[in-house]
Amino acid sequence: MTKFKLISFDTCPYVERSRIVLIEKGQEFEQEFIDLQNKPDWFLKISPRGKVPVLVLDDRPIFESSVINELLDELVPEPAMFPRDPVARAQARSWIVYNNDVVFPALAMHWFARGNVERREKGRKAIREAFERLDSFLASREDGPFFMGEEFGLVDANYAPIFTRWAAMREIGEETLVEGLDSLTAYGEALLQRPSVQQAQAEDLTTKMLETIKFRDGAPA
Ligand SMILES: N[C@@H](CCC(=O)N[C@@H](CS)C(=O)NCC(=O)O)C(=O)O
């Protein structure tokens, strides 16, 4: 029996983050996929916000991807995915909060604009601003190729789903959002080469993303 059970949704980027961490930690895990349009009662009981991922560990549910990932790093200490130095660790957490609170909401605004041109434009502007900020941090660090240096860590698991969705952004002509941002582009390439990032992504993710964007575009605003 596997120790970890992840309540999942195929294309969810937050679930993808936890899958990356479980793979990096070499853990076998079970996944239970649920229909987010028709959430089962048992799920609503263990997920106060009705969101995936939820990690179920010995019948104890943990929600919020960032919390799940820190827990996994504590439970399975090797390979360590957070810097040991407390200041660097705090810095890593800060950039995770930045991604959760700024970058992902901007991406979601763009992807789910539902044909609302003004909303899509607002999302695009917010993405570009956030990307410029990330690029300047990445350009200022002393070593790479990952966010906090040579080692792949929790910040990287947090940011990777942006880049696994980038092929879909290219398809819809949004590749200019990274234009001139060389450090961010190089960082994205390093993430996409990571085996855990490749394994964690949903099959046919690009096609599914494009369908989602199209479906949302057709839906009433
Ligand atoms: N802050 C949460 C966000 C999770 C999230 O938004 N998950 C989406 C799917 S990608 C979800 O479950 N949405 C269902 C809903 O909001 O009804 C995390 O990091 O775990």
PDBQT file of the ligand as one rigid body, heavy atoms in Angstrom, charges set to zero:
ROOT
HETATM    1  N1  LIG A 301      -4.247  27.636  -3.362  1.00  0.00    +0.000 N 
HETATM    2  C1  LIG A 301      -4.638  26.323  -3.818  1.00  0.00    +0.000 C 
HETATM    3  C2  LIG A 301      -5.240  26.454  -5.194  1.00  0.00    +0.000 C 
HETATM    4  C3  LIG A 301      -5.784  25.134  -5.719  1.00  0.00    +0.000 C 
HETATM    5  C4  LIG A 301      -6.788  25.342  -6.864  1.00  0.00    +0.000 C 
HETATM    6  O1  LIG A 301      -7.173  26.472  -7.183  1.00  0.00    +0.000 OA
HETATM    7  N2  LIG A 301      -7.212  24.220  -7.450  1.00  0.00    +0.000 N 
HETATM    8  C5  LIG A 301      -8.244  24.303  -8.468  1.00  0.00    +0.000 C 
HETATM    9  C6  LIG A 301      -7.971  23.364  -9.640  1.00  0.00    +0.000 C 
HETATM   10  S1  LIG A 301      -6.514  23.813 -10.510  1.00  0.00    +0.000 SA
HETATM   11  C7  LIG A 301      -9.563  23.805  -7.883  1.00  0.00    +0.000 C 
HETATM   12  O2  LIG A 301      -9.585  22.830  -7.166  1.00  0.00    +0.000 OA
HETATM   13  N3  LIG A 301     -10.641  24.484  -8.219  1.00  0.00    +0.000 N 
HETATM   14  C8  LIG A 301     -11.960  24.052  -7.858  1.00  0.00    +0.000 C 
HETATM   15  C9  LIG A 301     -12.805  25.170  -7.407  1.00  0.00    +0.000 C 
HETATM   16  O3  LIG A 301     -12.283  26.264  -7.123  1.00  0.00    +0.000 OA
HETATM   17  O4  LIG A 301     -14.026  24.965  -7.326  1.00  0.00    +0.000 OA
HETATM   18  C10 LIG A 301      -3.411  25.395  -3.808  1.00  0.00    +0.000 C 
HETATM   19  O5  LIG A 301      -2.296  25.896  -3.995  1.00  0.00    +0.000 OA
HETATM   20  O6  LIG A 301      -3.563  24.187  -3.551  1.00  0.00    +0.000 OA
ENDROOT
TORSDOF 0
